[in-house]
Amino acid sequence: MSEAVRVEPSADVDPRARLGAGTTVWHLAQIREEAVVGAECVIGRGAYLGPGVRLGDRVKVQNHALVYEPAVVEDGVFIGPAVVLTNDLYPRAVGVDGRLKRAADWRADGVLLREGCSIGARAVLVAGVTVGRWALVAAGAVVRRDVPDHALVAGVPARRIGWVGRAGQPLAARGPGHWECPATGERYAEEQPGALVLR
């Protein structure tokens, strides 16, 4: 028997959205039309998921995070409080003729969050970037370029400052191009500069 979906009465979930089994949607969250939320997800207070946003299973979207369409979020991703996933590189409210821009007047470019990555509180991810598997974006970072698998990035603009394992902890160097997770003992190798793989 599948686990029930829990939606708090103050949440606004469009009837055309799909929520997976065991998902919880907290107070004042908004999930727009055609959004798909996988199983066992947690959507925090005041979070926003735009039209057609896709979330995998066991995703956590913390309080007041804004996930704009057409973002795609894979399984096991953590999106911290007040994170913003943008969708327009050159935003304008009006066109050059002064008329209000409508949906047909621009092309939304979504963010892709790969399996297991984590996005720290108040980070901003610019339209079109991809954050790799198990990567970690530090709180307050502004991500303008793609983030490799297992990278730890921080700053404005975000830059790689280290590597992290699947447990989320910084990896310890174990010789040139070799790394180890202090939490799990998993070993990683940098097969080419800027690309880390689990051995």
N, C-alpha and C positions, 0 to 999 in steps of 0.2 A: 504494500500500500504506500503510495507516494505521500510525502509530507506536505501539509497545507501551506499555501501562500498566506503571509500575514501583511496586511496593508492597514496602517493607522488611519482612522477616519479623517484626519486633517490632510492626508496626502492626496494629491491630484494625479490619478493614473488614468490616462485616456483608455477607453474601452478597446481601442484598436492595438494597444500595446500587448505584448505577451510576456508573462512572468513565469519562470521555471519553478518547479516544486521546491519547497523549503525556503523560498526567498522572503525576505522581510523588507518592507518599505516603511521608513519611519516618518514622523510628523513633518508636515509641510513640504515633503519632497514632491517633485513634479516629474512625471514620466510621460513624454509626448507620444503622439500617434506613431504607429509602426515601429516603435522601439522594441527590441528583443532583449530580455534579461534572462540569463541562464539560471540553472538550479543553484540553490543554497547561496544566493547573493545577499548582501546587506547594502541597502541604499539609505544613507544617513539623513538626518534632519536637514531640511532645506536644500538637499541636493537636486540638481537638474540634469535630466537626460533628454537631449533633443530628439526631434523626429528621425526615426530610422536608425538611431544609435544601436550598436550591437555589443552586448556584453556576454562573455562566456560564463562558465560555471565557477562558483566560489570566488566571485569578485566582491571586493569591499570598496564602496564609494562613500567616503566619509562626509561629515556634515558640511554643507554649503559648497561642495564641489560642483563645478559647472562643466558638463561634458556635451559639447556641441557637435551636431551632426556634420559629416557622416562618420564620426569616430567608430573605430572597431577596437574592442578590448578583449583579449584572449583570456583563457582560464587562469584563475589564481592571481589576478592582478590586484594590487592595493593602490587606491587613489586617495591621497591624504586630504585633510580638511582644507577647504577653500582653494583647491587646485583648479586651474582653468585650462581646458583643452580648446584652443581657438580653432577657427575654420576659415578665416579670411586674411590673406597676407596684406591686402591693401584696402582696409575698410573705409567706407564712406556712407553717410546717411543719405546723401543725395547724389544724383548724377551731375554732369557738367551743365545740364540744362536747368538745374535747380529743383527738379522733381524728385520726390521721395523714391529711393530705390526699393524695389520689390524682389521677391525670391527669384524671379526670372532674370533679374539684372546682374546677377553675379553667380559665380561657381564656388560652392562650398568645397573645401579641401580638408579632409579629416585627418586626425592623428591616429596612428596605429600603435597600440601597446601590446607587446608580445608576451607570451606566457610567463607568469611568475614575477614580472617586473614590479617595482614599487616606486611611487611618485610621492615625494615628501610634501608636507603642508605648504600651501601658498605658492607652489611651483607653477610656472606658466609654460605651456608647451605650444609653440607656434604652429600654425596650420601646416599640415603635410609631413611632419616629422614622424619617425618611427623610433620607438624605444625598444631595444632588443630584449631577448629572453633573460630573465633573472637580473636585469640591470637595476641600478638604484639611482634615482634622481634626488639630490639633497633638497631639503626644505628651502624655499625661496629662490630656487634656480630658475633661469629663463633658458629654455631649450630651443635653439634655433636650427640645430643640425641633428641628424640621426645619431642615436646612441647605440654602440655595439653591445652584443650579448655580454652580460656579466660586468659591464663598466659601471664604475661609481663616478658620477658627474656632479659638479657643484659650481655655483657662481653665476655671474651675469656678464657675458653669456656663459652658459654652462660649458665646462671643460672636464675631460677625464682626469681624475686625481688618484685613481686606483682601480682595483678590481674587487668584486664581491662574488661569493659563492651562492648556491641555492638557499642557504640558511640566512642570507642577507648580511653576513659579517664580512668585513674586509679580509681579503686573502693575504696570507703570509708568503713572502718570497722563499723559494726553496731551490735556489740556483738560477742561472740565466734562463729566462723564459718559462720557468716552472713555479707553480703556486700551490698552496694548500689551504683548505678551509679549516680554521681553528675549531669550529664547532662540530664538523662531521668527519674531518680527515680526508674528504674528497680531494683528489689531485686534478690540477688544471695545467694546460700547456698553452703558451702563446705560439701558435703554429706559424703565424705571420704577424708583423707589427700591427697592433690594434685589434687582434682577433683571438679571443681566448676560447678554448674548448675543454670540456670535461673529459678526462682520460679514463 
